[in-house]
């Protein structure tokens, strides 16, 4: 089956076209539409064995963007399919399913309505996701569509893990609770690592660390998520590229008074001007820049990176306690897979957890599924490359048959 995967953001669309068979998972094309509805709109696409192409065009909305994607897939110069009818189904990465969705779903009007009802929980993401669904209904009428939710994997968390210490009535009335995100990635890398090790995931206690510009840690027991670091929104838990992670809520009122900031200003600060960017005193939010600068003796970069590692270690210790033991730690995401300096900071001096980290083996490693612990380590530590798009493609095939 040929499956088109869409990840619709507020002003962008990432996409991949997969050919899924019993024996092969092939990426026919991948690309991204940027700056939708903004001056300078463009689309770039890469097809295996051909040069990447970048085209500037006026792209007013998501329907325009997806229409452009379909035309590019058919373009004679870069053709990947002969007819639009060769696309058998469409899979969507959907961010927030609240408590309504714990599994992938075939998209119906009822599903879209439930997503609409959840817009208040994901005001930036759900409207864009819905626009992507509507655009495909218009451009490929009759083709089945499947949604895979970021929050779904974490619906197995128990109430003591997902409830906040606020009046219970707010949960009953407004659904205020911890939902968690990156669920597709956490689920995929945990299963992939167990397959490599020849383990039954149902028998293991695992901590997965999805470390990218957005970052989260998840505790997995018996193959199910029992705790995760992100919360009601993605700005909770770890320090991230520009997100603060956990802060004392009293800081919000304090900044509003001391700096004469509005609530909107403080929320903007915590989401877009904090994290690694804030801790490095504005130097950079990019881990590559920070790691290089730290190696050159930059104290701002060192402060940011050591703070980041401190938070990761905090969750490793906390989740090992919740799991009542630990068999495996996984690092994934752009930083987890490619930044050996950050991995070293996060995993050094964890012998008390049974982790004996192999610095020599780790150094310089990028984008490879492999162990980075010593042979005598009681807990296995692995780098695993995530592939959320492939998970969505496989789930789409499973749902539409």
C-alpha positions in Angstrom: 0.0 0.0 0.0 1.1 3.6 -0.7 0.5 5.7 2.5 0.8 9.5 2.6 1.7 10.7 6.1 0.9 14.3 7.0 2.1 16.3 10.1 0.2 19.6 9.9 1.5 22.5 12.0 0.0 26.0 12.2 2.1 27.2 9.2 3.8 24.1 7.9 3.1 20.6 6.7 5.7 17.8 6.9 5.0 14.8 4.7 6.3 11.4 3.7 5.0 8.9 1.1 5.6 5.3 2.1 5.3 2.1 0.2 4.4 -0.5 2.8 4.5 -4.2 2.0 4.9 -7.4 4.0 8.7 -7.3 3.3 9.5 -3.7 2.9 8.9 -0.2 4.2 10.1 2.2 1.6 10.1 6.0 1.7 9.2 7.1 -1.9 9.3 10.8 -1.1 9.6 13.2 1.9 9.3 16.9 2.2 7.9 20.0 3.9 5.7 23.0 3.1 6.8 26.1 5.1 5.4 29.6 5.8 1.8 28.7 4.9 -0.2 32.0 4.7 3.0 34.0 5.1 5.2 35.8 2.5 8.0 33.5 1.3 6.0 30.3 1.2 8.0 27.3 -0.1 8.0 23.6 -0.5 11.0 21.3 -0.5 11.0 17.6 -1.4 13.6 14.8 -1.5 13.2 11.6 -3.5 15.6 8.7 -3.1 18.4 8.9 -5.6 17.5 12.5 -6.8 18.6 16.0 -5.7 16.4 17.8 -3.2 14.2 20.4 -4.8 13.0 23.7 -3.3 10.1 25.7 -4.9 8.8 29.1 -3.8 5.1 29.6 -4.3 2.1 31.4 -2.9 0.5 28.9 -0.4 -2.5 30.6 1.2 -3.7 27.7 3.4 -3.3 24.0 4.1 -5.5 23.0 1.2 -3.2 24.9 -1.1 -0.2 23.3 0.6 -1.5 19.7 0.3 -2.6 20.4 -3.3 1.0 21.4 -4.1 2.3 18.3 -2.4 0.1 16.0 -4.6 1.1 17.9 -7.8 4.8 17.6 -6.9 4.4 13.8 -6.3 3.0 13.6 -9.8 5.4 16.0 -11.5 7.2 14.5 -14.5 10.6 15.7 -13.3 10.3 14.3 -9.8 7.5 11.8 -10.3 7.1 9.2 -7.5 3.6 7.9 -8.5 1.9 7.8 -11.9 -1.6 8.6 -10.6 -3.1 10.2 -7.5 -5.2 7.0 -7.2 -2.0 5.2 -6.3 -2.3 6.7 -2.8 -4.3 4.1 -0.9 -4.7 6.0 2.4 -3.6 9.0 4.4 -2.2 8.9 7.9 -2.1 12.0 10.2 0.0 12.8 13.2 -2.5 14.3 15.5 -1.3 16.0 18.7 -4.1 16.1 21.3 -6.7 13.4 21.7 -7.5 14.2 25.3 -9.2 11.2 27.1 -11.2 10.4 24.0 -8.6 8.5 22.1 -6.2 5.8 23.4 -5.7 4.1 20.0 -5.3 5.1 16.4 -8.7 5.7 14.7 -10.2 5.8 11.2 -11.2 9.4 10.8 -14.9 10.1 10.7 -17.0 13.2 11.3 -17.4 12.1 14.9 -13.7 12.0 15.3 -13.3 15.5 13.8 -16.0 16.8 16.1 -14.2 15.4 19.2 -11.0 17.0 18.0 -12.8 20.3 17.6 -14.1 20.0 21.2 -10.5 19.6 22.4 -9.2 22.7 20.7 -8.9 24.5 24.0 -6.4 21.9 25.1 -4.2 22.3 21.9 -5.1 25.7 20.3 -2.0 25.7 18.1 -2.1 22.1 17.0 -5.7 20.7 16.7 -7.0 23.4 14.3 -4.0 22.8 12.0 -4.6 19.0 12.2 -8.3 19.4 11.4 -7.4 21.7 8.4 -5.2 18.9 7.1 -8.0 16.3 7.4 -10.5 18.7 5.7 -8.0 19.4 2.9 -7.6 15.6 2.2 -11.3 15.1 2.2 -11.5 17.8 -0.5 -8.5 16.7 -2.6 -8.8 12.9 -2.2 -12.5 12.3 -1.6 -13.3 8.7 -0.5 -9.7 7.8 0.5 -9.5 6.5 4.1 -7.8 8.6 6.6 -6.3 7.5 9.9 -5.3 9.5 12.9 -2.5 8.6 15.4 -2.5 10.8 18.5 0.6 11.9 20.4 -1.3 11.6 23.7 -2.8 8.1 23.1 0.1 6.0 24.5 0.0 7.8 27.8 -3.7 7.1 28.4 -2.6 4.1 30.5 -1.2 6.3 33.2 -3.0 5.8 36.6 -4.8 8.7 38.2 -2.1 9.3 40.8 0.3 10.0 37.9 -1.9 12.2 35.8 -3.8 14.3 38.3 -2.6 17.7 39.5 -2.9 18.8 43.1 -5.7 21.2 42.4 -9.4 20.8 43.2 -10.7 17.6 41.6 -13.7 19.5 40.2 -11.4 21.2 37.6 -10.5 17.8 36.2 -14.1 16.7 36.1 -15.3 20.0 34.5 -12.4 21.0 32.2 -10.2 17.9 31.8 -7.2 19.6 33.5 -4.7 16.8 34.0 -1.4 15.6 32.6 -1.7 14.1 29.1 1.9 13.7 27.9 3.1 13.9 24.4 5.7 12.2 22.0 3.7 9.0 22.7 4.3 7.6 19.2 8.0 8.0 19.6 8.2 6.5 23.1 6.2 3.5 22.1 8.2 2.9 18.9 11.7 3.1 20.4 10.8 0.9 23.4 9.5 -1.9 21.1 12.4 -1.5 18.7 15.0 -1.8 21.4 13.3 -4.9 22.9 13.3 -6.5 19.4 17.0 -5.8 19.0 17.7 -7.3 22.5 15.4 -10.2 21.9 13.3 -9.2 24.9 9.5 -9.4 25.6 8.6 -5.8 26.3 5.8 -7.0 28.6 8.4 -8.3 31.1 10.7 -5.2 31.1 11.0 -1.9 33.0 12.1 0.8 30.6 12.7 4.6 30.6 12.6 6.3 27.2 14.1 9.8 26.8 12.9 11.6 23.7 15.4 14.5 23.6 14.9 17.1 20.9 14.0 20.7 20.8 10.9 19.4 22.6 11.8 16.8 25.1 10.1 14.3 27.4 10.9 11.2 29.5 8.5 8.2 29.9 8.4 5.3 32.3 7.2 2.1 30.6 6.1 -1.0 32.5 4.7 -4.1 30.8 4.8 -2.3 27.5 2.5 0.5 28.8 3.2 4.1 29.8 2.8 4.6 33.6 4.3 8.1 33.9 5.6 10.8 31.6 7.3 14.2 32.1 5.1 16.4 29.9 1.8 17.5 31.3 -1.4 19.5 30.4 0.7 21.2 27.7 4.1 20.3 26.2 5.7 23.0 28.4 6.2 20.9 31.4 8.9 18.6 32.7 12.4 18.9 31.1 14.1 22.1 30.1 13.8 22.3 26.3 15.0 24.4 23.5 13.0 27.5 24.3 10.5 26.0 26.8 11.1 26.4 30.5 9.8 23.1 31.7 8.6 22.9 35.3 8.6 26.2 37.1 7.1 27.4 40.4 3.7 28.8 39.4 4.3 31.7 41.8 6.9 33.0 39.3 4.1 33.9 36.9 2.5 36.4 39.3 5.9 37.6 40.5 7.0 38.5 36.9 3.7 40.2 36.1 4.3 42.5 39.1 8.0 43.1 38.9 8.3 43.4 35.1 4.9 44.8 34.4 4.2 41.9 32.1 0.8 40.7 31.0 -0.2 37.0 31.4 0.2 36.6 27.6 3.8 38.0 27.9 4.7 35.6 30.7 3.3 32.6 28.8 5.2 33.7 25.7 8.4 34.0 27.8 8.0 30.5 29.2 7.4 29.0 25.8 9.6 30.9 23.4 12.3 32.7 25.3 13.3 30.3 28.1 14.8 26.8 28.2 18.3 26.5 26.8 18.0 29.9 25.1 17.2 31.5 28.5 19.7 29.6 30.5 22.5 30.4 28.1 21.7 34.1 28.4 20.4 34.2 24.9 23.4 32.5 23.3 21.4 29.7 21.5 18.6 27.2 21.8 20.5 24.7 19.6 22.3 21.9 21.4 24.9 21.7 18.7 25.9 25.3 19.1 25.9 24.9 22.9 28.0 21.7 23.0 30.6 23.3 20.7 30.7 26.5 22.8 31.0 24.5 26.0 34.0 22.6 24.6 35.5 26.0 23.8 35.0 27.2 27.5 31.8 29.2 27.1 30.3 29.4 30.6 26.8 30.3 29.4 26.7 27.2 27.3 28.1 25.0 30.1 25.4 26.4 32.5 22.6 25.6 30.1 23.9 22.1 29.3 24.6 21.0 32.9 21.1 22.2 33.9 19.6 20.2 31.1 21.4 17.0 32.2 20.4 17.6 35.8 16.7 17.5 34.8 17.2 14.3 32.8 18.9 12.6 35.7 16.1 13.8 38.0 13.6 11.9 35.9 15.7 8.9 35.5 16.0 8.5 39.3 12.3 9.3 39.9 11.0 6.9 37.2 13.3 4.1 38.4 11.7 4.4 41.8 8.2 4.4 40.2 9.1 1.3 38.1 10.6 -0.4 41.2 13.6 -1.3 39.2 15.1 -0.7 35.7 16.1 -2.9 32.8 16.7 -0.4 30.0 17.3 3.3 29.3 16.7 4.6 25.7 17.8 7.9 24.2 16.2 9.1 21.0 15.2 12.3 19.2 17.5 14.7 17.4 19.6 15.3 20.5 19.4 11.8 22.0 20.5 10.2 18.7 23.2 12.7 17.6 24.7 14.7 20.4 27.2 12.6 22.3 28.2 15.4 24.6 24.7 15.8 26.0 24.4 12.0 26.3 27.6 11.9 28.4 26.4 14.7 30.7 23.0 12.9 31.2 24.4 9.4 31.8 27.6 9.8 33.8 27.6 9.0 37.5 24.5 6.8 37.5 26.1 3.7 38.9 23.6 3.7 41.8 20.9 2.9 39.2 22.9 0.1 37.8 24.1 2.1 34.8 27.7 1.9 33.8 28.1 4.3 30.9 30.8 3.7 28.2 32.2 7.1 27.4 34.6 5.8 24.8 31.9 3.9 22.9 29.5 6.9 23.1 31.9 9.6 21.9 31.2 10.7 18.4 28.2 8.4 17.8 25.5 9.8 15.6 22.2 8.2 14.3 22.9 4.6 15.1 20.9 2.0 17.0 23.5 0.7 19.5 24.4 0.1 23.1 26.4 2.8 24.9 26.9 1.0 28.2 29.7 -1.3 29.4 29.3 -5.1 29.2 29.0 -5.2 33.0 26.2 -2.6 33.2 23.2 -4.1 35.1 20.9 -1.7 33.1 21.1 -1.7 29.3 21.5 1.8 27.7 20.8 2.3 24.1 20.6 4.9 21.3 17.5 4.1 19.2 16.5 6.1 16.1 12.9 7.1 16.3 10.6 7.0 13.2 7.2 8.4 14.1 6.1 8.6 10.5 6.8 4.9 9.9 4.7 4.1 13.0 1.8 6.2 11.6 2.1 4.5 8.2 2.0 1.0 9.7 -0.9 1.9 11.9 -2.7 3.3 8.9 -2.2 0.1 7.0 -3.4 -1.9 10.1 -6.6 0.2 10.4 -7.6 0.3 6.8 -6.5 -3.3 6.0 
